[in-house]
Amino acid sequence: MDNTYFTSEEIHLKNRAFLLGDAVKVSFFVRNSRLIMDEECYFFLMASMRKMRMNIPLTYTLEFFQNLFNEKVIQERAVKNGIINFLVYRNNDGLTLSKSSISYFFEVSELDDVLNLHARSLELDVIKEINVNNNLLSNIRVHCPENIYAGIYAQENDLDDVILLNPNKRVARSTFGNLLLLEGNIIKIPKHSEGAYISPLLENFVTFIHKNNLADIQEHEIIAFESQKAEEILLISDEKGVFSVGKIRNKAFEKNRFLEWVEGWKNSFSN
């Protein structure tokens, strides 16, 4: 519990995250003892809270979060590289829910480098028993029982993760990240309207690819079978980091080009 933090010392009955899952989660990133992409992550947090009709405190400025994480994570805990998973939740103390106060909790997962491609490739499969929605709230990280069910399904079937489809039977995302499918010189990414997460980490990587003319980025409606046609697949998760997909069913995938591009992306950040 050393790397977990609450606004207060106890979880009480006013905490609607505990009671009802009334919370939003966004990740912040620490690299070489400093925050990176902090502005993008902050604006995503504000947008997520607005979508959930949360009462955003006037103190929730970018500077507030920069000071909070610099003090509690980088200085006190001496975290050099890691992901801060920040959860803000509504309390049950207002005349209306939209006027209720909010509190936060966050935990830190330390990594060698948040921008590294994890050494081990993942094994995935498509889950067809359930699907995820593709509405306004599907793009932000809120309570999702489908993720829980799918995560258990993956464990029971010796998989690292599963591909979730939307009601139209097209690819939305995995339980904890977004998929990028490389075929030739084209990288296909599911549209947000398909149920994919909004991801500052993915958007930063895609911007790097585009600026350096490394591949043609296309947002698509992707049927599940198209994963079998890809040459390489990358999974980017704000919550856990960057992974290559090594296998889906009987199809194995390389990771050479994505590995090269992730290295270039990583090196584009000043140390």
C-alpha positions, 0 to 999 in steps of 0.5 A, a space after each residue: 500500500 506504499 504507493 497508494 494515496 487518498 484525500 482522506 485516511 478512510 473510505 466512508 459511506 459517502 464514497 460513491 465509487 465504493 457504493 456505486 462505481 461513480 468514478 472516473 480514472 485517468 493516468 498520468 506518466 512519470 519518466 526520468 523523475 518528471 511528468 510527461 504529457 501532463 497537460 494532455 492527461 489533465 485536459 482528458 481528466 477535466 473532459 471525463 469529469 464533465 461527461 460524468 457531470 461531476 462538480 469540478 473544484 476550482 482548485 483542480 488546475 494543471 498546477 495543482 496536479 503537477 505539484 501534487 504528483 511532484 511532491 507525493 510521487 516524485 519527491 516523497 516516493 522517489 519514483 523515477 518511472 511509472 504510471 499514476 492511475 488517478 481516480 476521482 469519485 463523487 461523494 454523497 453529500 450534496 443537495 443534488 449529485 451534480 453539486 456533491 463534492 468529489 474526492 480522489 484516490 491514486 496509486 503508482 505502478 513503477 516501470 523501467 520506462 513508461 514508453 518502453 515496449 514490454 519485453 513479452 508479447 501478449 496472447 489475445 483472443 476475441 470474446 463474443 459472449 459480451 460486447 461494450 457500448 459505443 456511446 459518450 461514456 464508452 471512451 472514458 475510463 468509468 466503471 465497466 462490468 464488461 471489463 471485469 467479466 472479460 478479464 476473468 475470461 482471459 485468465 481462465 483461458 490462459 490469455 493476457 487480454 481479450 478483444 472486445 467488440 461493440 454491438 455491431 460486432 466490430 472491434 472496440 478495444 481490449 479490456 485495458 487498452 486500444 489496438 493498432 493494426 499494421 498492414 503494409 504501410 497502414 496503421 488501422 485504429 478503431 474509431 472512438 465511435 466504435 467504443 475505443 478509449 480516448 488515450 493521451 498515450 496513444 494520441 502522442 504515439 500516433 502524432 509521432 508516427 504522423 509527423 515523421 511520415 512513418 505510416 499512414 494512420 487511418 481510423 476504421 470500422 474494423 471487423 474481428 477477422 481483420 486482426 488475422 490479416 495484420 502483420 503486427 499489432 500494438 496495444 497501448 494502455 494508459 493504465 499499463 503501458 505499451 505492448 506488442 501482440 504476439 498471437 491471436 488464436 493460431 496467427 502469430 505476429 511480428 513486432 519489428 516495425 512497431 519496436 523500431 517506431 516505439 524506440 524512436 518515439 521514446 527517444 523523441 522525448 528530451 531526457 
